[in-house]
Each structure stands twice: as C-alpha cells, then as structure tokens.
Amino acid sequence: MDAARAIYKLHGSAGRLAAYYPSAKHSFPPDARKKAYKFLDQHLKK
C-alpha cells in the first residue's frame, strides 16, 4: 500500500486508494462487501 499510495498521491488521487482486510479467509463477509460496494459506487458511478 505504501508504494501505491505514493503513486496515487503523485497523480492527485490519494483519496481514491483504500484497503480493508477483513478477518476472513476466503470469503467476502457482508461488512467487507458493503465497504467495497460503497467505495466502488463512490468512485465509479457517474
């Protein structure tokens, strides 16, 4: 994330980088899904 953060900041998009690591092995728990969908809607919907 640190390397990616520097690149995003360089291009003025630091707010478009996020990471969330739920305590789940190979599943996509509801809280992680909700955060991911909110992030995608925020940055991809027009």
PDB file as gemmi writes it, atoms N, CA and C in Angstrom:
CRYST1    1.000    1.000    1.000  90.00  90.00  90.00 P 1                      
ATOM      1  N   MET A   1       0.810  -1.183   0.000  1.00  0.00           N  
ATOM      2  CA  MET A   1       0.000   0.000   0.000  1.00  0.00           C  
ATOM      3  C   MET A   1       0.862   1.259   0.000  1.00  0.00           C  
ATOM      4  N   ASP A   2       1.992   1.236   0.678  1.00  0.00           N  
ATOM      5  CA  ASP A   2       2.828   2.444   0.727  1.00  0.00           C  
ATOM      6  C   ASP A   2       3.305   2.855  -0.659  1.00  0.00           C  
ATOM      7  N   ALA A   3       3.725   1.903  -1.458  1.00  0.00           N  
ATOM      8  CA  ALA A   3       4.197   2.214  -2.810  1.00  0.00           C  
ATOM      9  C   ALA A   3       3.044   2.747  -3.669  1.00  0.00           C  
ATOM     10  N   ALA A   4       1.910   2.115  -3.574  1.00  0.00           N  
ATOM     11  CA  ALA A   4       0.747   2.556  -4.343  1.00  0.00           C  
ATOM     12  C   ALA A   4       0.293   3.936  -3.873  1.00  0.00           C  
ATOM     13  N   ARG A   5       0.329   4.169  -2.571  1.00  0.00           N  
ATOM     14  CA  ARG A   5      -0.102   5.451  -2.020  1.00  0.00           C  
ATOM     15  C   ARG A   5       0.733   6.594  -2.598  1.00  0.00           C  
ATOM     16  N   ALA A   6       2.033   6.386  -2.704  1.00  0.00           N  
ATOM     17  CA  ALA A   6       2.917   7.417  -3.257  1.00  0.00           C  
ATOM     18  C   ALA A   6       2.544   7.745  -4.706  1.00  0.00           C  
ATOM     19  N   ILE A   7       2.230   6.730  -5.489  1.00  0.00           N  
ATOM     20  CA  ILE A   7       1.854   6.941  -6.895  1.00  0.00           C  
ATOM     21  C   ILE A   7       0.508   7.648  -6.992  1.00  0.00           C  
ATOM     22  N   TYR A   8      -0.443   7.223  -6.210  1.00  0.00           N  
ATOM     23  CA  TYR A   8      -1.759   7.866  -6.220  1.00  0.00           C  
ATOM     24  C   TYR A   8      -1.636   9.333  -5.804  1.00  0.00           C  
ATOM     25  N   LYS A   9      -0.816   9.592  -4.785  1.00  0.00           N  
ATOM     26  CA  LYS A   9      -0.609  10.962  -4.325  1.00  0.00           C  
ATOM     27  C   LYS A   9       0.045  11.802  -5.423  1.00  0.00           C  
ATOM     28  N   LEU A  10       1.022  11.239  -6.101  1.00  0.00           N  
ATOM     29  CA  LEU A  10       1.703  11.919  -7.191  1.00  0.00           C  
ATOM     30  C   LEU A  10       0.720  12.380  -8.267  1.00  0.00           C  
ATOM     31  N   HIS A  11      -0.312  11.588  -8.499  1.00  0.00           N  
ATOM     32  CA  HIS A  11      -1.305  11.892  -9.528  1.00  0.00           C  
ATOM     33  C   HIS A  11      -2.546  12.597  -8.968  1.00  0.00           C  
ATOM     34  N   GLY A  12      -2.458  13.031  -7.717  1.00  0.00           N  
ATOM     35  CA  GLY A  12      -3.564  13.776  -7.119  1.00  0.00           C  
ATOM     36  C   GLY A  12      -4.782  12.946  -6.798  1.00  0.00           C  
ATOM     37  N   SER A  13      -4.596  11.665  -6.587  1.00  0.00           N  
ATOM     38  CA  SER A  13      -5.734  10.779  -6.338  1.00  0.00           C  
ATOM     39  C   SER A  13      -5.580   9.993  -5.049  1.00  0.00           C  
ATOM     40  N   ALA A  14      -4.942  10.577  -4.063  1.00  0.00           N  
ATOM     41  CA  ALA A  14      -4.702   9.862  -2.805  1.00  0.00           C  
ATOM     42  C   ALA A  14      -6.001   9.366  -2.173  1.00  0.00           C  
ATOM     43  N   GLY A  15      -7.098  10.111  -2.352  1.00  0.00           N  
ATOM     44  CA  GLY A  15      -8.382   9.724  -1.784  1.00  0.00           C  
ATOM     45  C   GLY A  15      -9.059   8.571  -2.498  1.00  0.00           C  
ATOM     46  N   ARG A  16      -8.491   8.110  -3.588  1.00  0.00           N  
ATOM     47  CA  ARG A  16      -9.094   7.018  -4.351  1.00  0.00           C  
ATOM     48  C   ARG A  16      -8.444   5.670  -4.064  1.00  0.00           C  
ATOM     49  N   LEU A  17      -7.586   5.631  -3.075  1.00  0.00           N  
ATOM     50  CA  LEU A  17      -6.916   4.387  -2.708  1.00  0.00           C  
ATOM     51  C   LEU A  17      -7.364   3.994  -1.312  1.00  0.00           C  
ATOM     52  N   ALA A  18      -7.783   2.767  -1.166  1.00  0.00           N  
ATOM     53  CA  ALA A  18      -8.225   2.282   0.139  1.00  0.00           C  
ATOM     54  C   ALA A  18      -7.974   0.789   0.224  1.00  0.00           C  
ATOM     55  N   ALA A  19      -7.813   0.322   1.439  1.00  0.00           N  
ATOM     56  CA  ALA A  19      -7.660  -1.120   1.665  1.00  0.00           C  
ATOM     57  C   ALA A  19      -8.415  -1.488   2.926  1.00  0.00           C  
ATOM     58  N   TYR A  20      -9.036  -2.613   2.886  1.00  0.00           N  
ATOM     59  CA  TYR A  20      -9.746  -3.142   4.045  1.00  0.00           C  
ATOM     60  C   TYR A  20      -9.467  -4.632   4.078  1.00  0.00           C  
ATOM     61  N   TYR A  21      -8.958  -5.118   5.182  1.00  0.00           N  
ATOM     62  CA  TYR A  21      -8.585  -6.522   5.312  1.00  0.00           C  
ATOM     63  C   TYR A  21      -9.448  -7.176   6.386  1.00  0.00           C  
ATOM     64  N   PRO A  22     -10.577  -7.753   5.991  1.00  0.00           N  
ATOM     65  CA  PRO A  22     -11.443  -8.387   6.989  1.00  0.00           C  
ATOM     66  C   PRO A  22     -10.795  -9.660   7.523  1.00  0.00           C  
ATOM     67  N   SER A  23     -11.182 -10.021   8.711  1.00  0.00           N  
ATOM     68  CA  SER A  23     -10.652 -11.255   9.296  1.00  0.00           C  
ATOM     69  C   SER A  23     -11.473 -12.438   8.782  1.00  0.00           C  
ATOM     70  N   ALA A  24     -11.284 -12.742   7.518  1.00  0.00           N  
ATOM     71  CA  ALA A  24     -11.972 -13.857   6.859  1.00  0.00           C  
ATOM     72  C   ALA A  24     -10.982 -14.502   5.907  1.00  0.00           C  
ATOM     73  N   LYS A  25     -11.031 -15.793   5.817  1.00  0.00           N  
ATOM     74  CA  LYS A  25     -10.056 -16.478   4.968  1.00  0.00           C  
ATOM     75  C   LYS A  25     -10.352 -16.267   3.487  1.00  0.00           C  
ATOM     76  N   HIS A  26     -11.285 -16.978   2.937  1.00  0.00           N  
ATOM     77  CA  HIS A  26     -11.570 -16.885   1.509  1.00  0.00           C  
ATOM     78  C   HIS A  26     -13.015 -16.500   1.240  1.00  0.00           C  
ATOM     79  N   SER A  27     -13.588 -15.769   2.168  1.00  0.00           N  
ATOM     80  CA  SER A  27     -14.973 -15.352   1.973  1.00  0.00           C  
ATOM     81  C   SER A  27     -15.018 -13.832   1.787  1.00  0.00           C  
ATOM     82  N   PHE A  28     -16.177 -13.339   1.480  1.00  0.00           N  
ATOM     83  CA  PHE A  28     -16.402 -11.911   1.288  1.00  0.00           C  
ATOM     84  C   PHE A  28     -17.536 -11.538   2.230  1.00  0.00           C  
ATOM     85  N   PRO A  29     -17.208 -11.348   3.523  1.00  0.00           N  
ATOM     86  CA  PRO A  29     -18.252 -11.123   4.522  1.00  0.00           C  
ATOM     87  C   PRO A  29     -19.073  -9.869   4.236  1.00  0.00           C  
ATOM     88  N   PRO A  30     -20.293  -9.825   4.747  1.00  0.00           N  
ATOM     89  CA  PRO A  30     -21.190  -8.706   4.464  1.00  0.00           C  
ATOM     90  C   PRO A  30     -20.587  -7.327   4.757  1.00  0.00           C  
ATOM     91  N   ASP A  31     -19.855  -7.165   5.852  1.00  0.00           N  
ATOM     92  CA  ASP A  31     -19.285  -5.851   6.160  1.00  0.00           C  
ATOM     93  C   ASP A  31     -18.233  -5.452   5.127  1.00  0.00           C  
ATOM     94  N   ALA A  32     -17.427  -6.393   4.682  1.00  0.00           N  
ATOM     95  CA  ALA A  32     -16.418  -6.106   3.654  1.00  0.00           C  
ATOM     96  C   ALA A  32     -17.097  -5.803   2.323  1.00  0.00           C  
ATOM     97  N   ARG A  33     -18.133  -6.558   2.009  1.00  0.00           N  
ATOM     98  CA  ARG A  33     -18.874  -6.344   0.767  1.00  0.00           C  
ATOM     99  C   ARG A  33     -19.486  -4.945   0.748  1.00  0.00           C  
ATOM    100  N   LYS A  34     -20.087  -4.551   1.875  1.00  0.00           N  
ATOM    101  CA  LYS A  34     -20.712  -3.236   1.972  1.00  0.00           C  
ATOM    102  C   LYS A  34     -19.679  -2.130   1.762  1.00  0.00           C  
ATOM    103  N   LYS A  35     -18.510  -2.248   2.386  1.00  0.00           N  
ATOM    104  CA  LYS A  35     -17.447  -1.248   2.224  1.00  0.00           C  
ATOM    105  C   LYS A  35     -16.951  -1.206   0.782  1.00  0.00           C  
ATOM    106  N   ALA A  36     -16.775  -2.365   0.178  1.00  0.00           N  
ATOM    107  CA  ALA A  36     -16.277  -2.428  -1.199  1.00  0.00           C  
ATOM    108  C   ALA A  36     -17.275  -1.807  -2.168  1.00  0.00           C  
ATOM    109  N   TYR A  37     -18.550  -2.144  -2.026  1.00  0.00           N  
ATOM    110  CA  TYR A  37     -19.561  -1.608  -2.929  1.00  0.00           C  
ATOM    111  C   TYR A  37     -19.710  -0.096  -2.755  1.00  0.00           C  
ATOM    112  N   LYS A  38     -19.633   0.381  -1.531  1.00  0.00           N  
ATOM    113  CA  LYS A  38     -19.722   1.815  -1.286  1.00  0.00           C  
ATOM    114  C   LYS A  38     -18.544   2.529  -1.953  1.00  0.00           C  
ATOM    115  N   PHE A  39     -17.346   1.977  -1.804  1.00  0.00           N  
ATOM    116  CA  PHE A  39     -16.157   2.576  -2.415  1.00  0.00           C  
ATOM    117  C   PHE A  39     -16.289   2.598  -3.934  1.00  0.00           C  
ATOM    118  N   LEU A  40     -16.710   1.497  -4.513  1.00  0.00           N  
ATOM    119  CA  LEU A  40     -16.866   1.426  -5.972  1.00  0.00           C  
ATOM    120  C   LEU A  40     -17.931   2.395  -6.466  1.00  0.00           C  
ATOM    121  N   ASP A  41     -19.049   2.464  -5.771  1.00  0.00           N  
ATOM    122  CA  ASP A  41     -20.097   3.412  -6.151  1.00  0.00           C  
ATOM    123  C   ASP A  41     -19.583   4.847  -6.080  1.00  0.00           C  
ATOM    124  N   GLN A  42     -18.847   5.135  -5.039  1.00  0.00           N  
ATOM    125  CA  GLN A  42     -18.334   6.480  -4.833  1.00  0.00           C  
ATOM    126  C   GLN A  42     -17.373   6.905  -5.939  1.00  0.00           C  
ATOM    127  N   HIS A  43     -16.572   5.975  -6.430  1.00  0.00           N  
ATOM    128  CA  HIS A  43     -15.521   6.334  -7.384  1.00  0.00           C  
ATOM    129  C   HIS A  43     -15.803   5.966  -8.829  1.00  0.00           C  
ATOM    130  N   LEU A  44     -16.794   5.111  -9.064  1.00  0.00           N  
ATOM    131  CA  LEU A  44     -17.037   4.670 -10.437  1.00  0.00           C  
ATOM    132  C   LEU A  44     -18.372   5.129 -11.011  1.00  0.00           C  
ATOM    133  N   LYS A  45     -19.347   5.390 -10.162  1.00  0.00           N  
ATOM    134  CA  LYS A  45     -20.653   5.828 -10.665  1.00  0.00           C  
ATOM    135  C   LYS A  45     -20.576   7.285 -11.090  1.00  0.00           C  
ATOM    136  N   LYS A  46     -21.334   7.593 -12.115  1.00  0.00           N  
ATOM    137  CA  LYS A  46     -21.395   8.992 -12.566  1.00  0.00           C  
ATOM    138  C   LYS A  46     -22.744   9.565 -12.282  1.00  0.00           C  
TER     139      LYS A  46                                                      
END                                                                             
